[in-house]
């Protein structure tokens, strides 16, 4: 490396041709949490210490360059912070010396990857989905509490309390820092997939805020899904979830217009879709065929693939979509699956066929904007502009996402001027 390139690499903390500081920290953060948690037996304290070490690493590595052994550097820095915390709590010096003396050698730092164990701990069944997402972003993604709070548009103190409560619940559960028994592993992995899907959905269609999407959350969920697929390569539902996220992500460039307006799927410019993600997603999905019973993520990925394979909206095979939603409703029933099936039913059999299905959802989804938006769509298909406008305005009133609110209000306004 010549002197100029060397200086540039050190000034950015990025070796020429190597990963950035941020990428490297995200990769090694869960591994370092795992090392400290296994050594100390205290997942919560280990995670706190690693967070402090990550902040220090970002400052030092950006200034001085990435060290030759970044994971070992972080383990050392986090261990010091963990010991400092124990001292501040007046831990007995004898216990402290015994703990340090009992540590494995350097090979443990280099060779053992605890990422899956950390991910499973963060998605512990005792946690609510929201708490599991927050803890995953902290311990596995390496985000700071402030970054997570900003992503979810809540005060930093609120997010800090949520994360602290989650770690306390994990500690009180008595779960040892180790992989679950084989008979429990499938259930715990399923929990991880649910958390990653929830994280992606928040990025795909943000619950609140001025923008429709949060690309940072979507990108992180896909990164973690790739990581999970690498750690559990033989699980068809793990593969299918990654396929689903990629197939949905392929449409992102066309989902928002130049002025930030929402562009519904039928109106999207499909030439903007990322075909490399479509190919990768469909290849992954095809690889799951014949590997055990069909799962919910396989069916959702199959539905996404039907849409992505259609070069025009009118080419969509709605009959296949309807059949797939029927299967999904049987193996993983939920009001939102039924709502999606109603949309497909309206396309295949006409809007009147969807009415009874939508009526049955008034109980579980009566206060949700998506039900009213679908009712507006079905009424529009029927040609009842008055009812469609009313439903769109109801949906706009119920949503907390400003981009969706503007879109639904515009849909309602457009119906006034249609001939």
BAGURO-965514 format. One line per field, with one value per residue (C-alpha): x negated, y negated, z negated; residue number from 1. Coordinates in pm, 1 decimal. Example, Ala and Ser with C-alpha at 12.3 -4.5 7.8 and 13.67 -1.06 7.14 Angstrom:
<pts>
c1 <- c(-1230.0, -1367.0)
c2 <- c(450.0, 106.0)
c3 <- c(-780.0, -714.0)
seq <- c(1, 2)
</pts>
This chain:
<pts>
c1 <- c(0.0, -146.5, -174.3, 124.4, 358.6, 234.1, 309.9, 654.9, 731.2, 621.0, 812.8, 1138.3, 1068.4, 1116.9, 841.6, 825.2, 1069.6, 1181.1, 1496.3, 1585.3, 1560.6, 1940.8, 1971.6, 1700.0, 1848.6, 2189.2, 2030.0, 1829.3, 2060.9, 2270.6, 1958.8, 1802.1, 2124.9, 2119.2, 1760.3, 1825.6, 2162.7, 2023.7, 1729.5, 1923.7, 2260.6, 2426.8, 2574.4, 2712.0, 2385.3, 2187.4, 2411.2, 2369.3, 1991.3, 1980.5, 2190.8, 1933.3, 1650.5, 1822.3, 1844.5, 1476.3, 1383.2, 1567.6, 1372.8, 1032.1, 1056.9, 1183.7, 887.7, 610.7, 732.1, 881.2, 653.7, 511.3, 738.2, 1054.5, 1253.7, 974.1, 943.1, 1315.1, 1308.7, 1022.7, 1190.5, 1528.4, 1369.9, 1205.9, 1539.0, 1710.8, 1448.2, 1481.5, 1854.3, 1797.0, 1556.9, 1804.0, 2054.3, 1792.9, 1745.8, 1501.5, 1148.1, 1100.7, 1400.2, 1271.2, 925.6, 1079.2, 1302.3, 1010.9, 794.4, 1068.3, 1088.2, 1014.6, 711.6, 691.4, 803.0, 1149.4, 1171.1, 1067.6, 1238.9, 1575.2, 1877.2, 2162.4, 2375.5, 2661.2, 2669.9, 2684.4, 2961.2, 3161.9, 3116.9, 3239.7, 3549.6, 3626.1, 3991.0, 4032.1, 3993.4, 4260.4, 4193.4, 4114.3, 3864.5, 3706.2, 3657.9, 3498.3, 3263.0, 3168.0, 3078.4, 2860.7, 2681.5, 2672.2, 2681.1, 2463.5, 2688.2, 2686.2, 2996.4, 3021.0, 3015.2, 3285.9, 3500.6, 3467.6, 3566.1, 3885.8, 3955.8, 3959.9, 3757.1, 3417.3, 3514.6, 3818.4, 3608.5, 3344.1, 3612.3, 3745.5, 3399.8, 3317.3, 3647.0, 3581.6, 3237.8, 3380.4, 3647.7, 3385.6, 3178.9, 3480.2, 3573.6, 3267.0, 3169.2, 2804.7, 2597.6, 2589.9, 2771.5, 3110.1, 3152.9, 3222.9, 3591.1, 3622.7, 3408.2, 3675.6, 3916.3, 3649.3, 3538.4, 3901.8, 3908.6, 3598.3, 3766.1, 4077.4, 3866.5, 3669.4, 3992.4, 4139.3, 3824.3, 3844.8, 4212.2, 4138.0, 3881.4, 4106.7, 4406.3, 4321.6, 4587.1, 4549.2, 4347.1, 4328.8, 4185.2, 4341.4, 4024.4, 3721.6, 3441.5, 3206.9, 3438.0, 3510.1, 3141.1, 3055.8, 3329.6, 3202.8, 2845.6, 2958.2, 3168.2, 2860.1, 2662.9, 2928.0, 2935.8, 2558.4, 2583.3, 2884.0, 2847.3, 3058.8, 3381.8, 3630.4, 3820.9, 3500.0, 3423.1, 3780.1, 3779.1, 3464.2, 3625.4, 3939.8, 3748.1, 3543.8, 3853.0, 4023.6, 3709.9, 3675.3, 3977.6, 3846.9, 3716.0, 4068.9, 4273.1, 4215.3, 4243.7, 4013.4, 4199.9, 4216.7, 4568.6, 4679.5, 4701.6, 4933.1, 4816.9, 5044.2, 4913.1, 4542.4, 4290.1, 4166.5, 3859.8, 3730.2, 3748.4, 3417.8, 3413.1, 3097.5, 3290.0, 3583.0, 3351.4, 3179.4, 3511.1, 3671.4, 3359.4, 3365.8, 3737.9, 3695.1, 3425.8, 3678.5, 3909.0, 3920.4, 3750.1, 4021.1, 4372.6, 4451.9, 4422.7, 4574.9, 4269.5, 4247.3, 4607.0, 4555.4, 4241.7, 4432.0, 4699.5, 4433.3, 4271.1, 4599.7, 4617.1, 4248.3, 4262.0, 4545.3, 4397.0, 4721.8, 4983.2, 5247.7, 5028.0, 5049.2, 5180.8, 5443.9, 5587.8, 5252.5, 5226.2, 5574.1, 5488.3, 5164.4, 5342.7, 5597.2, 5317.7, 5151.3, 5478.0, 5501.9, 5149.6, 5093.7, 5431.6, 5443.1, 5680.6, 5421.2, 5383.6, 5762.0, 5758.8, 5500.9, 5705.6, 6005.9, 5807.2, 5719.5, 6079.7, 6204.3, 5962.6, 6059.5, 6432.3, 6527.7, 6576.2, 6906.6, 6732.4, 6499.2, 6769.4, 6862.1, 6494.2, 6439.6, 6752.5, 6610.5, 6296.3, 6474.3, 6425.1, 6049.0, 5953.9, 6235.0, 5999.0, 5714.5, 5655.0, 5571.5, 5922.5, 6073.3, 5821.7, 5913.8, 6282.9, 6213.7, 6032.0, 6313.8, 6577.6, 6373.7, 6363.0, 6741.2, 6771.1, 6915.6, 6706.1, 6902.3, 6837.4, 6477.4, 6412.8, 6564.1, 6348.9, 6030.3, 6092.5, 6157.0, 5829.5, 5644.0, 5784.6, 5670.3, 5313.6, 5023.9, 4789.2, 4800.6, 4703.2, 4986.2, 5222.2, 5141.9, 5183.2, 5522.8, 5648.9, 5538.3, 5718.3, 6036.8, 5998.6, 5934.7, 6268.1, 6451.5, 6311.8, 6335.9, 6596.1)
c2 <- c(0.0, -341.7, -617.3, -816.7, -517.6, -415.7, -760.5, -762.7, -418.9, -526.6, -853.2, -672.4, -365.8, -153.5, 62.0, 23.9, 276.7, 379.5, 326.0, -7.5, -60.5, -53.6, 270.4, 439.8, 330.7, 465.5, 796.3, 851.8, 692.5, 1005.9, 1222.8, 1006.6, 999.5, 1377.6, 1406.4, 1184.4, 1337.2, 1690.2, 1586.9, 1384.8, 1560.4, 1215.7, 1134.1, 792.8, 661.1, 803.6, 622.3, 292.7, 330.2, 411.1, 104.4, -115.9, 63.8, 17.7, -357.2, -369.8, -152.7, -376.4, -678.7, -510.1, -301.3, -589.9, -797.2, -535.5, -261.7, 81.6, 300.1, 627.2, 827.6, 616.5, 876.4, 928.1, 548.9, 523.3, 817.1, 656.5, 315.1, 458.0, 679.6, 374.1, 195.5, 495.9, 514.1, 140.8, 188.0, 467.9, 250.1, -34.1, 205.0, 295.2, 648.3, 836.4, 827.6, 1198.4, 1281.3, 1040.4, 1201.2, 1547.0, 1442.4, 1299.2, 1605.9, 1837.6, 1674.7, 1889.8, 1804.7, 1599.7, 1887.2, 1855.4, 1496.9, 1579.1, 1909.6, 1914.8, 1735.0, 1682.4, 1477.3, 1727.5, 1766.8, 1388.5, 1362.0, 1632.4, 1457.5, 1129.3, 1303.1, 1483.4, 1594.4, 1390.4, 1066.6, 877.8, 846.7, 474.4, 542.4, 825.5, 597.8, 327.1, 568.3, 729.9, 392.2, 319.8, 648.9, 796.4, 491.6, 280.7, -27.6, -275.4, -340.1, -685.4, -537.0, -284.6, -552.6, -772.4, -481.8, -424.8, -795.4, -765.5, -950.5, -799.4, -758.5, -553.6, -323.4, -292.2, -177.8, 72.8, 222.1, 230.8, 403.1, 657.4, 744.2, 771.8, 1012.7, 1227.1, 1234.5, 1327.1, 1606.7, 1797.5, 1885.0, 1989.7, 1835.8, 2137.3, 2276.7, 2430.5, 2806.2, 2943.6, 2997.6, 2626.3, 2484.5, 2486.9, 2290.2, 2035.5, 1992.6, 1935.5, 1656.6, 1501.2, 1507.2, 1338.6, 1061.8, 1005.4, 997.1, 743.9, 533.5, 547.6, 453.4, 141.9, 43.9, 136.8, -63.1, -272.6, -281.4, -655.6, -950.6, -1155.5, -886.7, -567.8, -363.7, -334.8, -201.3, -167.3, 78.8, 275.9, 301.2, 416.7, 681.1, 819.3, 822.8, 1014.4, 1250.6, 1324.1, 1382.6, 1618.8, 1804.8, 1849.0, 1978.2, 2207.2, 2290.6, 2604.9, 2454.6, 2395.5, 2125.4, 1933.9, 1948.9, 1854.5, 1549.9, 1419.0, 1484.6, 1297.1, 992.4, 976.5, 1008.4, 725.7, 512.2, 544.9, 311.9, 36.4, -193.1, -216.9, -242.9, -613.4, -887.3, -1180.0, -1396.4, -1124.1, -1016.6, -655.8, -458.1, -152.6, 179.1, 166.1, -180.9, -116.4, -149.2, 208.0, 119.7, -35.6, 290.7, 449.7, 762.7, 895.3, 915.7, 1079.9, 1344.9, 1404.5, 1425.5, 1667.2, 1886.4, 1907.6, 1982.5, 2259.1, 2417.2, 2473.0, 2691.5, 3050.2, 2981.1, 3062.0, 2922.1, 2590.4, 2306.1, 1960.3, 1774.7, 2002.8, 1918.7, 1545.9, 1557.4, 1747.1, 1473.8, 1204.5, 1398.5, 1411.3, 1031.5, 985.0, 1214.9, 1016.2, 764.9, 564.7, 533.0, 681.9, 989.9, 1083.1, 1436.3, 1343.4, 1695.5, 1828.3, 1547.0, 1631.3, 2001.2, 1924.3, 1693.4, 1968.1, 2205.4, 1938.8, 1869.8, 2236.9, 2282.5, 1932.9, 1763.3, 1392.7, 1105.5, 946.9, 1266.2, 1277.0, 910.6, 985.2, 1282.7, 1051.1, 830.2, 1132.5, 1255.2, 919.3, 944.7, 1302.8, 1319.6, 953.1, 698.2, 841.6, 1168.7, 983.8, 801.2, 1083.2, 1148.6, 780.6, 766.5, 1048.5, 843.5, 546.6, 701.3, 762.7, 482.6, 230.1, -39.7, 31.1, -186.7, 107.0, 252.0, -82.4, -122.5, 219.6, 137.4, -177.3, 23.9, 279.0, 5.5, -160.5, 166.1, 177.9, -175.9, -316.8, -634.3, -775.2, -471.3, -448.0, -810.5, -762.0, -457.0, -624.6, -923.1, -688.4, -510.3, -844.2, -940.5, -612.6, -592.6, -753.2, -752.6, -1092.8, -960.9, -707.4, -974.9, -1202.6, -916.2, -809.2, -1166.2, -1217.7, -897.3, -1027.5, -1369.0, -1215.0, -1037.6, -1372.8, -1478.7, -1147.7, -1139.8)
c3 <- c(0.0, 93.0, -169.3, -41.1, -38.4, -382.0, -526.1, -370.2, -514.3, -861.5, -845.0, -773.3, -983.4, -670.7, -522.5, -144.5, -4.7, -354.6, -559.7, -713.7, -1087.8, -1114.2, -917.3, -1120.1, -1452.4, -1350.0, -1254.1, -1570.7, -1830.6, -1901.6, -1903.4, -2174.2, -2376.5, -2358.6, -2479.9, -2782.3, -2861.4, -2858.6, -3074.2, -3330.2, -3321.9, -3312.9, -2973.0, -3076.6, -3220.1, -2928.6, -2680.6, -2866.1, -2868.6, -2497.5, -2415.6, -2589.0, -2409.8, -2073.3, -2127.4, -2218.7, -1920.9, -1676.7, -1799.6, -1817.3, -1500.8, -1290.1, -1409.3, -1417.1, -1184.3, -1246.5, -1462.0, -1336.2, -1569.6, -1606.9, -1799.4, -2050.3, -2087.3, -2166.9, -2407.7, -2599.7, -2607.7, -2708.8, -2976.8, -3133.8, -3140.2, -3291.6, -3564.8, -3627.0, -3669.7, -3917.6, -4114.1, -4120.4, -4271.7, -4537.4, -4411.1, -4626.9, -4491.2, -4550.7, -4334.3, -4071.9, -4060.0, -4043.4, -3757.8, -3559.3, -3627.6, -3502.1, -3157.7, -2851.0, -2640.1, -2325.8, -2103.9, -2258.2, -2138.7, -1784.2, -1714.5, -1891.7, -1743.5, -1989.4, -1749.9, -1729.2, -2108.2, -2152.3, -1892.8, -2067.6, -2402.8, -2257.2, -2120.9, -2447.4, -2483.3, -2804.6, -2605.7, -2417.6, -2044.0, -2080.7, -2359.2, -2162.6, -1862.1, -2074.9, -2250.0, -1918.4, -1771.2, -2074.8, -2128.6, -1778.1, -1551.0, -1781.6, -1760.3, -2045.0, -2250.9, -2094.5, -1742.8, -1827.1, -1990.3, -1681.5, -1456.0, -1653.5, -1713.9, -2094.0, -2359.5, -2435.2, -2802.9, -2701.1, -2484.6, -2757.0, -3001.1, -2748.3, -2691.6, -3064.3, -3137.6, -2861.4, -2999.1, -3349.5, -3225.1, -3051.6, -3371.7, -3584.4, -3344.9, -3465.9, -3107.8, -3091.6, -2815.4, -2587.7, -2289.7, -2379.4, -2375.7, -2026.7, -2108.9, -2197.4, -1920.3, -1648.1, -1867.1, -1959.4, -1597.0, -1501.1, -1759.6, -1601.5, -1260.0, -1398.5, -1552.6, -1231.1, -1027.7, -1270.0, -1236.0, -856.3, -853.5, -1058.3, -797.1, -503.6, -630.0, -934.6, -1205.2, -1249.7, -1131.6, -811.8, -582.0, -450.6, -490.0, -718.0, -501.5, -798.7, -974.6, -658.5, -575.1, -926.4, -928.9, -596.8, -728.0, -1036.9, -824.2, -611.3, -929.4, -1066.3, -734.9, -755.2, -1111.8, -1048.4, -676.4, -672.8, -807.7, -520.7, -711.4, -781.1, -409.1, -320.2, -549.4, -382.3, -42.4, -149.2, -269.3, 51.1, 271.4, 82.9, 75.4, 453.3, 492.9, 266.4, 544.7, 690.4, 368.6, 309.2, 572.1, 633.4, 381.3, 116.8, 209.8, 167.5, 492.5, 457.3, 602.8, 914.2, 1003.4, 953.6, 1235.2, 1232.9, 1435.8, 1113.3, 921.8, 823.5, 1038.9, 871.7, 543.4, 722.4, 866.6, 533.9, 350.1, 595.3, 599.4, 219.9, 223.4, 482.6, 264.9, -17.0, 191.4, 69.8, -262.1, -511.3, -553.4, -390.8, -641.7, -675.0, -547.9, -245.5, -157.2, -208.0, 3.5, 272.0, 274.7, 302.7, 587.6, 783.5, 769.6, 849.8, 1151.1, 1310.9, 1555.5, 1544.0, 1269.9, 1500.2, 1549.6, 1179.0, 1127.9, 868.1, 863.8, 744.8, 489.9, 358.2, 328.9, 143.6, -101.0, -160.5, -258.7, -473.1, -652.2, -746.7, -883.6, -1030.8, -1071.4, -1151.9, -1073.7, -845.9, -642.2, -605.2, -500.4, -230.8, -112.5, -80.2, 159.0, 373.1, 356.3, 486.4, 779.0, 867.0, 791.2, 779.7, 502.6, 377.2, 286.3, 51.8, -144.8, -381.3, -457.9, -537.3, -752.4, -963.7, -1030.5, -1187.5, -1531.5, -1530.6, -1288.0, -1323.2, -1448.3, -1205.7, -902.5, -676.1, -698.2, -601.0, -318.4, -177.4, -210.7, -10.4, 256.0, 282.3, 301.2, 576.1, 771.9, 740.1, 870.9, 547.2, 523.5, 230.4, 10.8, 129.6, 38.8, -307.2, -377.7, -253.8, -479.9, -774.0, -698.3, -678.4, -1016.8, -1174.9, -1042.7, -1229.5, -929.8, -762.1, -417.4, -423.6, -556.8, -264.6, -18.2, -153.4, -166.9, 193.2, 297.3, 136.5, 297.3, 637.3, 628.1, 614.9, 949.9, 1132.5, 1401.8)
seq <- c(1, 2, 3, 4, 5, 6, 7, 8, 9, 10, 11, 12, 13, 14, 15, 16, 17, 18, 19, 20, 21, 22, 23, 24, 25, 26, 27, 28, 29, 30, 31, 32, 33, 34, 35, 36, 37, 38, 39, 40, 41, 42, 43, 44, 45, 46, 47, 48, 49, 50, 51, 52, 53, 54, 55, 56, 57, 58, 59, 60, 61, 62, 63, 64, 65, 66, 67, 68, 69, 70, 71, 72, 73, 74, 75, 76, 77, 78, 79, 80, 81, 82, 83, 84, 85, 86, 87, 88, 89, 90, 91, 92, 93, 94, 95, 96, 97, 98, 99, 100, 101, 102, 103, 104, 105, 106, 107, 108, 109, 110, 111, 112, 113, 114, 115, 116, 117, 118, 119, 120, 121, 122, 123, 124, 125, 126, 127, 128, 129, 130, 131, 132, 133, 134, 135, 136, 137, 138, 139, 140, 141, 142, 143, 144, 145, 146, 147, 148, 149, 150, 151, 152, 153, 154, 155, 156, 157, 158, 159, 160, 161, 162, 163, 164, 165, 166, 167, 168, 169, 170, 171, 172, 173, 174, 175, 176, 177, 178, 179, 180, 181, 182, 183, 184, 185, 186, 187, 188, 189, 190, 191, 192, 193, 194, 195, 196, 197, 198, 199, 200, 201, 202, 203, 204, 205, 206, 207, 208, 209, 210, 211, 212, 213, 214, 215, 216, 217, 218, 219, 220, 221, 222, 223, 224, 225, 226, 227, 228, 229, 230, 231, 232, 233, 234, 235, 236, 237, 238, 239, 240, 241, 242, 243, 244, 245, 246, 247, 248, 249, 250, 251, 252, 253, 254, 255, 256, 257, 258, 259, 260, 261, 262, 263, 264, 265, 266, 267, 268, 269, 270, 271, 272, 273, 274, 275, 276, 277, 278, 279, 280, 281, 282, 283, 284, 285, 286, 287, 288, 289, 290, 291, 292, 293, 294, 295, 296, 297, 298, 299, 300, 301, 302, 303, 304, 305, 306, 307, 308, 309, 310, 311, 312, 313, 314, 315, 316, 317, 318, 319, 320, 321, 322, 323, 324, 325, 326, 327, 328, 329, 330, 331, 332, 333, 334, 335, 336, 337, 338, 339, 340, 341, 342, 343, 344, 345, 346, 347, 348, 349, 350, 351, 352, 353, 354, 355, 356, 357, 358, 359, 360, 361, 362, 363, 364, 365, 366, 367, 368, 369, 370, 371, 372, 373, 374, 375, 376, 377, 378, 379, 380, 381, 382, 383, 384, 385, 386, 387, 388, 389, 390, 391, 392, 393, 394, 395, 396, 397, 398, 399, 400, 401, 402, 403, 404, 405, 406, 407, 408, 409, 410, 411, 412, 413, 414, 415, 416, 417, 418, 419)
</pts>
